[in-house]
Amino acid sequence: MDTATITVAKLSESPLLRALSADLNTDLVDLHCHSTASDGILSPAQLVSRAKCQGVTLMALTDHDTVDGVAQAQEAGDQLGITVLAGIEFSSLWGRRSIHIVGLNVDLTSQELRNAISLREGLRLERAERIAERLHKRGFIGALEGGRAVAGESVLGRPHFARWLVEAGHVEDTARAFKRYLGAGKVGDVKVEWPQMVETIETIHAAGGSAVLAHPLKYGFTRTQLVRLLGEFSRCGGDAIELLCGRQNPTQTKELRSLMSSVTTELNGPQLRCSLGSDFHQPDQPWRELGCVRLPEDVEPVWNLWHTLHRDRPGHAMTA
């Protein structure tokens, strides 16, 4: 029996398979995307509708440090015939380096999840105020109010300041806003003491979810650093690595798989499972289009872990 057959056989034991409309070997899956609940352009319902048009049958809404859009996304999914998992992309630290950890299939009623979100809300507010103060000193008056106006009820972050800088005529586009003012090492790059990786993984597990290391190739780490990160993530109980995040060079995918195998050999433990997603934020980025990537058939997918789909309680509005 080959690996692809084993994958389907394992999944067939889970109720998740019955929630899907067809064969996961041919269906499109996207377990990393964003809505207006954080820094995306589309509302949760619009996002699910777009995913439907792209042929996605299983998706997770993974907004930054919030689950406010999940109930709306799941309602839209029910109407359109798409399985929508409750997810979140947590800001975290690995030592002194900032990383992101996606929580998939989390229980929205978990008190541990609520506490972790509330903590990050406070940290994000503090950071936003410091970013606005720094921009003010550079002559950009009204940055905090402008950022809040762009964000609306969403989690306020640097992308909202970037859009405000564009709307106010200070820069031509958001890419230039980050390059000049908000990117790494720039005036708006305010460091935050996010919870450490191990604490974040524990929070996700306490909420019944699976912890996935998001886009490991996008942190700018050396090969040695990546091996250390993957090893520590595994030792801390991490469940899966985001093997594919938007369209990427096949060589990069091959290299990441090699690093994962090295870590497995070093730890003499089970192979880390794999996840995937587009990291979709807005429609005009085809390399981040919903459902734009597929997992290789010879890896074990993260969804093999799931036996129950966590849903918000009927009629219960989830607040963070």
C-alpha positions in Angstrom: 0.0 0.0 0.0 1.5 3.3 -1.0 1.6 6.5 1.1 -1.3 8.2 -0.7 -3.5 5.1 -0.1 -2.5 5.1 3.6 -3.4 8.7 3.9 -6.9 8.2 2.6 -7.3 5.1 4.7 -6.4 6.9 7.9 -8.7 9.8 7.0 -11.6 7.5 6.2 -11.6 6.6 9.9 -12.4 10.2 10.8 -15.8 12.0 10.7 -14.0 14.8 8.9 -14.1 12.9 5.7 -17.8 12.7 5.9 -17.9 16.5 6.2 -16.2 16.9 2.8 -17.9 16.6 -0.5 -15.3 14.6 -2.4 -11.9 13.0 -2.3 -9.2 15.0 -0.6 -6.7 13.8 -3.1 -8.5 16.0 -5.7 -10.2 18.6 -3.6 -8.6 21.9 -2.8 -7.7 22.7 0.8 -6.7 26.0 2.2 -5.8 26.2 5.9 -4.4 29.7 6.2 -6.2 32.8 5.1 -7.3 36.2 6.4 -10.5 38.3 6.5 -11.5 41.8 7.6 -11.5 40.5 11.1 -7.7 41.1 11.0 -5.8 42.5 8.0 -7.6 40.9 5.1 -9.6 42.9 2.5 -12.7 40.6 2.2 -15.3 39.9 4.9 -15.4 36.4 6.3 -18.5 35.7 4.1 -16.9 37.2 1.0 -13.8 35.1 1.7 -15.7 31.9 1.8 -17.6 32.8 -1.3 -14.3 33.4 -3.2 -13.0 30.1 -1.9 -16.1 28.4 -3.3 -15.4 30.0 -6.7 -11.8 28.7 -6.5 -13.0 25.2 -5.9 -11.9 25.0 -2.2 -13.9 22.4 -0.2 -12.1 22.6 3.2 -10.7 25.8 4.6 -9.7 27.4 7.9 -10.1 31.1 8.7 -6.9 32.0 10.5 -7.0 35.7 11.3 -4.3 37.3 13.3 -4.9 36.9 17.1 -8.7 36.8 16.7 -11.5 34.4 16.0 -14.1 37.1 15.5 -14.8 36.2 11.9 -15.2 32.5 12.3 -18.9 32.3 13.1 -19.7 34.3 10.0 -17.4 32.3 7.9 -18.9 29.0 9.1 -22.4 30.2 8.4 -21.4 31.1 4.9 -19.7 27.7 4.5 -22.9 26.0 5.6 -24.8 27.8 2.9 -22.2 27.2 0.2 -21.2 23.7 1.0 -17.7 24.4 2.2 -16.3 23.0 5.5 -14.8 25.9 7.4 -12.6 25.2 10.4 -12.2 27.5 13.3 -8.6 28.8 13.2 -6.3 31.5 14.4 -2.8 32.8 13.6 -1.1 33.5 16.9 1.7 36.0 17.2 4.5 34.3 19.2 8.2 34.4 20.0 10.9 31.8 19.5 13.5 33.2 21.9 13.8 36.8 20.8 12.6 36.2 17.2 9.0 36.7 16.1 7.2 33.8 14.6 3.6 32.8 13.9 1.8 29.7 15.0 -1.5 28.7 13.4 -4.1 27.0 15.5 -6.4 24.8 13.5 -9.8 23.3 14.5 -9.8 25.1 17.8 -12.8 25.2 20.2 -14.1 28.7 20.3 -15.6 28.3 23.7 -12.2 27.5 25.3 -11.3 29.8 28.2 -7.6 29.3 27.5 -8.1 30.5 23.9 -10.1 33.6 25.1 -7.4 34.5 27.6 -4.6 34.2 25.0 -6.6 36.4 22.6 -7.3 39.0 25.3 -3.6 39.1 26.2 -2.6 39.8 22.5 -5.4 42.4 22.1 -3.7 44.4 24.9 -0.3 43.9 23.4 -1.5 45.0 19.9 -3.1 48.1 21.3 0.1 49.1 23.0 2.1 48.5 19.8 -0.4 50.5 17.7 -0.1 53.4 20.1 3.7 53.3 19.9 3.7 53.0 16.1 1.4 56.0 15.9 3.6 58.0 18.2 6.7 57.2 16.1 4.9 58.1 12.9 3.7 61.3 14.5 7.3 62.3 15.3 8.1 61.7 11.6 5.4 64.2 10.7 2.5 61.9 10.0 -0.1 63.6 12.1 -3.3 61.6 13.1 -1.8 58.2 12.4 -3.6 56.4 15.3 -7.0 57.8 14.4 -6.3 57.1 10.7 -5.2 53.5 11.4 -8.2 52.9 13.6 -10.6 54.3 10.9 -9.1 51.9 8.3 -9.2 49.0 10.7 -12.8 49.6 11.9 -13.6 46.7 14.3 -10.7 44.6 13.0 -7.5 43.9 15.0 -5.4 47.0 14.4 -2.0 46.2 12.9 0.7 47.6 10.6 -1.3 46.8 7.4 -3.9 49.3 8.5 -1.3 52.0 9.1 0.1 51.2 5.7 -3.3 51.6 4.1 -3.8 54.9 6.0 -0.5 56.2 4.7 -1.6 55.4 1.2 -5.1 57.0 1.7 -3.5 60.1 3.2 -1.2 60.5 0.2 2.1 59.9 2.0 3.1 56.9 -0.1 2.0 55.4 -3.4 1.1 51.9 -2.2 1.2 49.7 0.9 4.4 48.0 -0.3 6.2 51.3 -0.2 4.7 52.1 3.2 6.3 48.9 4.6 9.6 49.5 2.7 9.9 53.1 4.0 8.2 53.1 7.4 6.7 49.9 8.7 9.0 47.0 7.7 11.8 45.4 9.6 14.2 47.9 11.1 12.0 50.9 10.1 10.4 53.5 12.3 7.2 51.6 12.7 8.8 48.3 13.5 7.9 48.1 17.2 8.9 44.9 19.0 6.4 43.2 21.1 6.9 40.7 24.0 4.5 38.1 22.5 4.1 34.8 24.4 6.8 32.2 23.8 6.3 29.4 21.3 5.8 26.7 24.0 3.0 28.7 25.7 1.3 29.3 22.4 1.4 25.6 21.5 0.0 24.7 24.9 -2.9 27.3 24.4 -3.8 25.7 21.1 -3.8 22.2 22.6 -5.9 23.4 25.6 -8.4 24.6 23.0 -8.5 21.2 21.4 -6.6 22.4 18.3 -3.6 21.5 16.2 -0.5 23.8 16.4 1.1 24.5 13.0 4.3 26.5 12.5 3.3 29.1 9.8 5.5 29.9 6.8 8.8 28.8 8.2 10.7 29.9 5.0 9.5 33.6 5.4 11.4 34.5 8.6 14.7 34.9 7.0 16.4 32.3 9.1 19.5 30.4 8.1 19.4 26.7 7.5 20.9 26.1 10.9 18.4 28.3 12.6 15.5 26.6 10.7 16.7 23.1 11.9 16.8 24.4 15.5 13.4 26.0 15.2 11.7 22.9 13.7 13.4 20.7 16.4 12.3 22.9 19.3 8.8 23.2 17.8 8.6 19.4 17.7 9.9 19.0 21.2 7.4 21.6 22.5 4.6 19.4 21.1 4.0 21.2 17.8 1.8 19.1 15.4 2.6 20.2 11.9 4.7 22.4 9.6 3.2 24.6 6.9 5.0 23.0 4.0 3.3 25.3 1.5 2.3 28.9 2.0 1.2 30.4 -1.2 3.0 29.6 -4.5 6.6 28.9 -3.8 9.6 27.6 -5.7 9.6 23.8 -5.7 13.2 23.9 -4.6 12.1 25.6 -1.4 9.5 23.0 -0.8 12.1 20.2 -1.3 14.5 21.9 1.0 11.9 22.3 3.8 11.0 18.6 3.5 14.7 17.8 3.8 14.9 19.9 6.9 11.9 18.2 8.4 13.4 14.8 7.7 16.7 15.9 9.4 14.8 16.9 12.5 12.9 13.7 12.6 16.1 11.7 12.3 17.8 13.8 15.0 14.9 13.5 17.4 14.3 9.9 16.5 10.6 10.6 16.6 7.6 10.6 14.3 7.6 12.7 11.1 5.9 16.1 11.6 2.7 16.4 9.7 2.2 18.9 7.0 -0.2 21.7 6.5 -0.8 24.2 3.7 -2.5 27.5 2.9 -2.5 30.5 0.6 -2.0 33.2 3.3 -4.6 35.0 1.3 -5.2 38.7 2.2 -6.5 40.4 -0.9 -7.7 39.5 -4.4 -4.9 41.1 -6.4 -2.2 38.7 -5.3 -2.4 35.6 -7.5 0.5 34.0 -5.7 -1.6 34.0 -2.6 -4.9 33.0 -4.2 -7.2 30.8 -2.2 -6.6 27.1 -2.9 -3.5 27.8 -5.0 -1.4 25.0 -3.6 -1.7 21.3 -3.0 0.2 19.0 -0.6 2.4 16.3 -2.1 0.7 12.9 -1.9 3.6 11.3 0.0 3.3 13.5 3.2 1.0 13.0 6.1 -1.5 15.9 6.3 -2.4 17.6 9.5 -6.1 16.7 9.0 -5.3 13.1 9.9 -5.3 14.4 13.5 -8.9 15.5 13.5 -11.7 13.3 14.7 -14.1 16.2 15.7 -14.9 19.5 14.0 -15.1 22.2 16.6 -18.0 24.6 15.9 -19.4 27.7 17.7 -22.5 27.0 19.7 -25.7 27.7 17.7 -26.8 31.2 18.5 -23.7 31.9 20.5 -21.8 35.0 19.4 -18.1 34.4 20.0 -16.3 37.4 21.4 -12.6 37.6 22.3 
